[in-house]
Amino acid sequence: MIKTMAFYAGLADGEMSFGWSYRKWKKADGEMKTYQYAAIQLGMCDEDVVNQVAKWMGGQSVCRVHNHDKNADHRDYFTIRKQGKTAVKLMRDLWPWLGSYQRGRIAELLPKIPTDAPPFRNDEWLAGLL
């Protein structure tokens, strides 16, 4: 499990984005309400890696984005997004393994995560970047 988390944390440091997802909903009285959810997203050309992350995130389906650019050198890419309670859980699971930038980003999103927690002192988190 440690090496698995190290892989995902390394991938998260280099390739994932942490942010908010917004949805507008029309209430019964006609008023528009905007809801805000924590979200994690990964987009890259390596379909195998994106599928592996999708399984880790709970079996979310992968979206293929086709290259419609005139440049034939550009490949299709694959994206996965998780939001809400699952995204918060994944952020909390990754927290001790992440570098300072992504930890800071998550701390902005989820103020209940302690920002003074010491970083994980093991270089295995680099495994996802290599």
RODO-2510 file (C-alpha; in nm, 4 decimals, decimal comma):
residues 130
     n   res          X          Y          Z
     1     m     0,0000     0,0000     0,0000
     2     i     0,2865     0,2398     0,0760
     3     k     0,4342     0,2080    -0,2724
     4     t     0,0884     0,2479    -0,4250
     5     m     0,0259     0,5719    -0,2362
     6     a     0,3761     0,6894    -0,3252
     7     f     0,2976     0,6361    -0,6937
     8     y    -0,0327     0,8268    -0,6791
     9     a     0,1197     1,1104    -0,4777
    10     g     0,4043     1,1453    -0,7266
    11     l     0,1523     1,1491    -1,0077
    12     a    -0,0615     1,4009    -0,8179
    13     d     0,2359     1,6321    -0,7657
    14     g     0,3155     1,6349    -1,1352
    15     e    -0,0070     1,5742    -1,3256
    16     m    -0,3227     1,6184    -1,1156
    17     s    -0,5070     1,9381    -1,0444
    18     f    -0,6986     2,0156    -0,7278
    19     g    -0,9770     2,2697    -0,7367
    20     w    -1,3480     2,3425    -0,7230
    21     s    -1,6304     2,2207    -0,9398
    22     y    -1,9404     2,4391    -0,9665
    23     r    -2,2953     2,3357    -1,0528
    24     k    -2,5978     2,5563    -1,0993
    25     w    -2,9351     2,4238    -1,0000
    26     k    -3,2760     2,5788    -1,0420
    27     k    -3,4764     2,5484    -0,7217
    28     a    -3,8520     2,4821    -0,7167
    29     d    -3,9233     2,8519    -0,6623
    30     g    -3,7216     2,9411    -0,9763
    31     e    -3,4206     3,0762    -0,7912
    32     m    -3,0806     2,9690    -0,9289
    33     k    -2,8473     2,8173    -0,6713
    34     t    -2,4762     2,7502    -0,7265
    35     y    -2,3184     2,4559    -0,5475
    36     q    -1,9461     2,4158    -0,4978
    37     y    -1,7636     2,0806    -0,4735
    38     a    -1,3999     1,9906    -0,4174
    39     a    -1,2575     1,8222    -0,7285
    40     i    -0,9510     1,6293    -0,8449
    41     q    -0,8689     1,5980    -1,2144
    42     l    -0,6052     1,4175    -1,4189
    43     g    -0,5514     1,4571    -1,7911
    44     m    -0,2736     1,2936    -1,9906
    45     c    -0,2014     1,0962    -2,3088
    46     d    -0,1141     0,7688    -2,1344
    47     e    -0,4442     0,5803    -2,1283
    48     d    -0,3094     0,2947    -1,9145
    49     v    -0,2062     0,5296    -1,6334
    50     v    -0,5368     0,7187    -1,6456
    51     n    -0,7286     0,3885    -1,6279
    52     q    -0,5202     0,2801    -1,3275
    53     v    -0,5923     0,6104    -1,1508
    54     a    -0,9625     0,5743    -1,2365
    55     k    -0,9717     0,2384    -1,0565
    56     w    -0,7945     0,3895    -0,7558
    57     m    -1,0452     0,6760    -0,7519
    58     g    -1,3321     0,4309    -0,7297
    59     g    -1,4014     0,3112    -1,0807
    60     q    -1,4846     0,6422    -1,2454
    61     s    -1,5101     0,6246    -1,6246
    62     v    -1,2345     0,7769    -1,8355
    63     c    -1,3158     1,0418    -2,0964
    64     r    -1,1206     1,0407    -2,4239
    65     v    -1,0600     1,3851    -2,5737
    66     h    -0,9914     1,3625    -2,9461
    67     n    -0,7281     1,5725    -3,1157
    68     h    -0,9069     1,7969    -3,3635
    69     d    -0,6009     2,0123    -3,4141
    70     k    -0,4458     2,0371    -3,7596
    71     n    -0,1156     1,9258    -3,6098
    72     a    -0,1061     1,5480    -3,6565
    73     d     0,1695     1,5200    -3,3950
    74     h    -0,0780     1,5931    -3,1171
    75     r    -0,2272     1,2795    -2,9661
    76     d    -0,5646     1,2234    -2,8051
    77     y    -0,5642     1,2530    -2,4286
    78     f    -0,7629     1,0958    -2,1505
    79     t    -0,9127     1,2627    -1,8484
    80     i    -1,0644     1,1557    -1,5181
    81     r    -1,2403     1,3765    -1,2619
    82     k    -1,3679     1,3031    -0,9143
    83     q    -1,5583     1,5521    -0,7025
    84     g    -1,7418     1,5893    -0,3759
    85     k    -1,6855     1,3656    -0,0739
    86     t    -1,4731     1,1197    -0,2709
    87     a    -1,2398     1,3982    -0,3853
    88     v    -1,2053     1,5210    -0,0267
    89     k    -1,1194     1,1689     0,0919
    90     l    -0,8589     1,1279    -0,1839
    91     m    -0,7052     1,4659    -0,0955
    92     r    -0,6805     1,3652     0,2691
    93     d    -0,5249     1,0283     0,1750
    94     l    -0,2652     1,1961    -0,0477
    95     w    -0,1912     1,4845     0,1912
    96     p     0,1077     1,3373     0,3844
    97     w     0,2756     1,2246     0,0626
    98     l     0,2510     1,5441    -0,1421
    99     g     0,5053     1,8174    -0,2016
   100     s     0,4620     2,1678    -0,0656
   101     y     0,2867     2,3168    -0,3708
   102     q     0,0032     2,0646    -0,3887
   103     r    -0,0283     2,0575    -0,0084
   104     g    -0,0722     2,4335    -0,0167
   105     r    -0,3356     2,4030    -0,2868
   106     i    -0,5313     2,1462    -0,0864
   107     a    -0,4981     2,3600     0,2272
   108     e    -0,6645     2,6462     0,0369
   109     l    -0,9487     2,4164    -0,0645
   110     l    -0,9945     2,2295     0,2604
   111     p    -0,9051     2,4483     0,5577
   112     k    -0,9745     2,1633     0,8019
   113     i    -0,6606     1,9810     0,6872
   114     p    -0,3793     2,0924     0,9206
   115     t    -0,1258     2,2972     0,7238
   116     d     0,1420     2,2494     0,9897
   117     a     0,1488     1,8691     0,9540
   118     p     0,5017     1,7557     0,8753
   119     p     0,5601     1,6284     0,5229
   120     f     0,6090     1,2573     0,4780
   121     r     0,9845     1,1972     0,5184
   122     n     1,0391     0,9285     0,2611
   123     d     1,1588     0,9704    -0,0946
   124     e     0,9260     0,7001    -0,2258
   125     w     0,6753     0,9680    -0,3302
   126     l     0,9122     1,0428    -0,6190
   127     a     0,8283     0,7024    -0,7678
   128     g     0,5302     0,8474    -0,9504
   129     l     0,7475     1,1086    -1,1180
   130     l     1,0155     0,8713    -1,2440
***
